Amino acid sequence: MAHARRKFEKAKDNDLKRAEYVLKCMAKLYMIEREAKEKDLSSDQSKELRTEQSRPVLQELEKWMKEQLPAVLPKSSIGQAITYTLGLWNRLTRYTQNGQVEIDNNLIENSIRPVALGRRN
């Protein structure tokens, strides 16, 4: 989800209104994840929370992006962000089906980055 989010951050220069709508929806999703962590929910409880709260946000976001896609230029940054996100939609929403899966893989990417940088140097 973090990669898709970054695309919309970049698209703010192109279409502030649309990009901010998506970013607000994604912020809701991350708030739900933060709530699950703060409450120290089990994986089953996290899955239930995601089913109740995250899935409706994701369904609305997907519907909105599909409606917006014909209205934006495909080569614009907002068009590319929407196309990229919809292309990965099944993978981006898979975390709602399993309470053990994180919303994004930033934690893992950050932990292996020093190894990759050291190898490159």
C-alpha positions as MATLAB code, in Angstrom:
seq = 'MAHARRKFEKAKDNDLKRAEYVLKCMAKLYMIEREAKEKDLSSDQSKELRTEQSRPVLQELEKWMKEQLPAVLPKSSIGQAITYTLGLWNRLTRYTQNGQVEIDNNLIENSIRPVALGRRN';
ca = [
       0.000    0.000    0.000;
       2.901    2.343    0.692;
       4.032    2.249   -2.951;
       0.556    3.132   -4.190;
       0.339    5.876   -1.596;
       3.605    7.417   -2.838;
       2.188    7.617   -6.372;
      -0.695    9.725   -5.086;
       1.683   11.920   -3.060;
       3.480   12.721   -6.315;
       0.146   13.276   -8.097;
      -0.816   16.091   -5.715;
       0.993   18.518   -8.027;
      -1.114   17.320  -10.949;
      -4.562   16.954   -9.371;
      -4.708   17.987   -5.730;
      -8.395   17.218   -5.186;
      -8.313   13.637   -6.470;
      -4.963   12.807   -4.906;
      -6.019   14.133   -1.498;
      -9.234   12.089   -1.612;
      -7.235    8.886   -2.097;
      -4.684    9.886    0.527;
      -7.482   10.523    3.049;
      -8.928    7.071    2.344;
      -5.502    5.504    2.793;
      -5.030    7.454    6.021;
      -8.249    5.866    7.324;
      -6.841    2.429    6.496;
      -3.592    3.150    8.326;
      -5.571    4.487   11.311;
      -7.452    1.189   11.487;
      -4.123   -0.661   11.471;
      -2.762    1.613   14.197;
      -5.864    0.910   16.293;
      -5.309   -2.843   15.932;
      -1.672   -2.492   17.045;
      -2.522   -0.230   19.982;
      -5.177   -2.654   21.191;
      -2.738   -5.542   20.649;
      -5.366   -7.535   18.749;
      -4.818  -11.160   17.818;
      -4.621  -12.053   14.132;
      -8.256  -13.219   14.181;
      -9.372  -10.009   15.833;
      -7.340   -7.967   13.343;
      -8.949   -9.812   10.464;
     -12.396   -9.140   11.936;
     -11.575   -5.440   12.412;
     -10.349   -5.199    8.822;
     -13.476   -6.931    7.549;
     -15.727   -4.541    9.426;
     -13.831   -1.295    8.900;
     -11.176   -1.554    6.164;
     -13.093   -3.426    3.499;
     -15.858   -0.792    3.160;
     -13.205    1.924    2.740;
     -11.374   -0.188    0.154;
     -14.570   -0.974   -1.752;
     -15.516    2.691   -1.899;
     -12.002    3.657   -2.968;
     -11.942    1.059   -5.750;
     -15.349    2.201   -7.016;
     -14.234    5.839   -6.950;
     -10.988    5.132   -8.827;
     -12.826    3.176  -11.516;
     -15.221    6.102  -11.939;
     -12.364    8.619  -12.104;
     -10.136    6.712  -14.513;
     -11.996    7.761  -17.700;
     -11.960   11.399  -16.555;
      -8.170   11.724  -16.199;
      -5.409   11.694  -18.781;
      -3.694    8.283  -18.795;
      -0.176    9.790  -18.935;
      -0.813   12.324  -16.155;
       0.572   11.519  -12.728;
      -2.928   11.057  -11.273;
      -3.868    8.804  -14.202;
      -0.741    6.741  -13.699;
      -1.348    6.538   -9.944;
      -4.911    5.299  -10.431;
      -3.898    2.817  -13.137;
      -1.011    1.502  -11.016;
      -3.211    1.088   -7.951;
      -6.066   -0.611   -9.778;
      -3.581   -2.936  -11.485;
      -2.347   -4.134   -8.099;
      -5.715   -3.963   -6.346;
      -6.035   -7.677   -5.506;
      -2.574   -7.708   -3.962;
      -3.096   -4.417   -2.142;
      -6.303   -5.620   -0.503;
      -5.108   -9.123    0.352;
      -4.079   -8.015    3.834;
      -7.771   -7.838    4.808;
      -8.065  -11.616    4.369;
      -5.377  -12.479    6.912;
      -4.819  -10.847   10.282;
      -1.106  -11.699   10.258;
      -0.322   -9.789    7.059;
       0.680   -6.121    7.347;
      -0.900   -3.354    5.253;
       2.506   -2.654    3.685;
       6.038   -4.026    3.760;
       7.858   -0.855    4.819;
       9.172   -2.415    8.011;
      10.857   -5.251    6.097;
      12.157   -2.949    3.364;
      13.698   -0.639    5.945;
      15.344   -3.525    7.768;
      17.020   -4.957    4.630;
      18.020   -1.613    3.116;
      21.366   -1.401    5.019;
      22.298   -4.869    3.763;
      21.510   -3.925    0.164;
      23.366   -0.626    0.446;
      26.401   -2.312    1.984;
      26.457   -4.877   -0.790;
      26.318   -2.132   -3.422;
      29.186   -0.213   -1.823;
];
